[in-house]
Amino acid sequence: MTNTIAEVAPTLADLKKLTLEVQSRLLLAQLDAIYPQERGAGGLNKHNLLMQGDPSGLARGYSEPENSGIRQHLLGAPWTELVNRGYLVDPRGQGWFFISDEGKEALKGTTHVMLSRGALGAVELLCPELRRSQQDFREGRFKSAVLTAFQRVENRLNEIRDASSNRAVAGKTGVNLPHALFDSALLKLPFPNLGAGDSKRQGAYTQSLRNILSGAIGFVRSAFDHEPHNLPDLDERSALELLFFASYLLRTVEASENRGAAAGSKPAIAH
C-alpha cells in the first residue's frame, strides 16, 4: 500500500475519478495508519478528523488549499461505505470508531499502484470512448485497461458492420472484419490526399491500414483477452503506449467510416 492517499490521487479531482470501492479502501488504509495516535482520544471521530490544520494527518501530502476539501470528501461517501461494510464500528454509538477485525482483514488485500502526475494527466487525452480504460488505468489495472481499449476498437468495427445491410460483411468477425469493411467500402482511406492521383499508392495505404486494424485485434486484443498471464506485467509507460495506440485506431476508424456507402457497394480501391 502507498504511504498517503495523495500518492494515488494527487488532487481532489483525481480522487473523485476513482471508484467508491477504491476511495473507501484508500481511506481505510489511511485511517489504519493514523489510528494509533487517535486511540488516546477515544478513537476515530469525524469532528476531530476535520479539525483545521489536519492534526491527524488524514490528508497528509495534499497542499493546504485542497486538504480540507479532501477530508470532507473522504469523510462523506467513502466513510459511509466503510461503516456499511462493518469495517468501521462505533460500539457505544457516540461517534468514536475503530477498525474492526473485518476491516483489518480487508486491508491485507489492499494494494494500489502509485501513478505519476504525468501519467494521470496523459490518460485524460485518450479518446472519449475509452472512459472505462481510463478508470482501469487510474486504479492500476493496466492489463485490464489495455484489454478494454482494444475490445472497444473491435466493437466499434462490429457496430459499423451491424449498422449496414451489406451482406458481404454479415457474419464477419475478428481479424477478418477490417478487410471485409474495406472491401465493401464501409471503411475508406481516411486521408484522401495520401497518394493523391496514384491509385496504386492509395491502395497500398489502404491495405496497410486494414492490416493494422486486423493485427491490433489478432495480436493485442486476443493476447490480452486469452493469455494475459503469458504477457509481461505492464508499467504505466507501457500501458499508456498501448492505450494511445488504441485511441489512435478509434479516431482513425471514425475518420475512415464511409457513411454514404450504399448496401452492396463495391470497394473503392482494390487490393
C-alpha positions, 0 to 999 in steps of 0.5 A: 500500500502507498504511504498517503492517499495523495500518492494515488490521487494527487488532487481532489479531482483525481480522487473523485475519478476513482471508484467508491470501492477504491476511495473507501479502501484508500481511506481505510488504509489511511485511517489504519495508519493514523489510528494509533495516535487517535486511540488516546482520544477515544478513537476515530471521530469525524469532528476531530478528523476535520479539525483545521490544520489536519492534526491527524494527518488524514490528508497528509501530502495534499497542499493546504488549499485542497486538504480540507476539501479532501477530508470532507470528501473522504469523510462523506461517501467513502466513510459511509461505505466503510461503516456499511461494510462493518469495517468501521464500528462505533460500539457505544454509538457516540461517534468514536470508531475503530477498525474492526477485525473485518476491516483489518482483514480487508486491508491485507488485500489492499494494494494500489499502484502509485501513478505519476502526475504525468501519467494521470494527466496523459490518460485524460487525452485518450479518446472519449470512448475509452472512459472505462480504460481510463478508470482501469488505468487510474486504479492500476489495472493496466492489463485490464485497461489495455484489454478494454481499449482494444475490445472497444476498437473491435466493437466499434468495427462490429457496430459499423458492420451491424449498422449496414445491410451489406451482406458481404460483411454479415457474419464477419468477425475478428481479424477478418472484419477490417478487410471485409469493411474495406472491401465493401467500402464501409471503411475508406482511406481516411486521408484522401490526399495520401497518394493523391492521383496514384491509385496504386499508392492509395491502395497500398495505404489502404491495405496497410491500414486494414492490416493494422486494424486486423493485427491490433485485434489478432495480436493485442486484443486476443493476447490480452483477452486469452493469455494475459498471464503469458504477457509481461506485467505492464508499467504505466509507460507501457500501458499508456503506449498501448492505450494511445495506440488504441485511441489512435485506431478509434479516431482513425476508424471514425475518420475512415467510416464511409457513411454514404456507402450504399448496401452492396457497394463495391470497394473503392480501391482494390487490393 
